[in-house]
Amino acid sequence: MGLAASVLLVAALAVSAPQLLHSHGNPSANVGTVAHGQEPAAHPPTTPAPSASASASASAGSEDTDGFVTARMSAPPIGSGNIRRFKVRVEDGIGVSADEVAREVYGTLADRRSWTADGHDGFQLVSGGARDFVVVIASPATVDRICGAAGLKTQGEVNCDVGSRVIVNLKRWNSGSPNFHGPLADYRALIINHEVGHRIGHGHEGCPGPGRPAPAMMQQIDGLDGCLPNAWPYDAHGTYLGGPKVP
């Protein structure tokens, strides 16, 4: 998909959906290659994220030997059709809970405005075994190292896709984008929807017209072209918020 670096995000959701429970062993993520860009968001999700069990919340994840922590939470599948399994990993020592990130990612994908609205894509949060993709939060230096090994220049600022991993820069996770003047929770949501959109086969899209919501698959970091910031692929009524295809 080219070497366009990307800025990402995820929606912070309240608790009360399906329960995330099981503590499992700690898998290692693989490194591959690829990269792209993404952007802001608009309205907070309406589907609550899963809540952790007492055993899971007592530990912020299990420590792996490669310097990353894998979230010790799993949850039932959401959506239908092709169910993609995903894990969440966080670099050890950066002050971010892997379990908290897992809740946010799961909550974003469980929202009725996310990709499950299409009726043929679904997701499942897992903490062990096989997975289709991994969401990783890492320090700027680690992002540069991992992405740089794949030939991608992140320059301490942006995120990248490397093989089956979405590598999120801690700087962007904690402070959002300098070009997005909305809630950080919205900015995080856009990153997940944009990246997962690529993983289920969606390419980049452009602004459909001034004053309309920017598609989640638009590289909103590069400008909105008159569109309004938006994090979600669908609206609350199930209408796809798309735009013209772009390279």
Summary of the structure (lengths in Angstrom):
residues: 247
radius of gyration: 16.4
end to end distance: 9.0
largest distance: 49.6
contacts: 934
relative contact order: 0.23
helix: 23%
strand: 23%
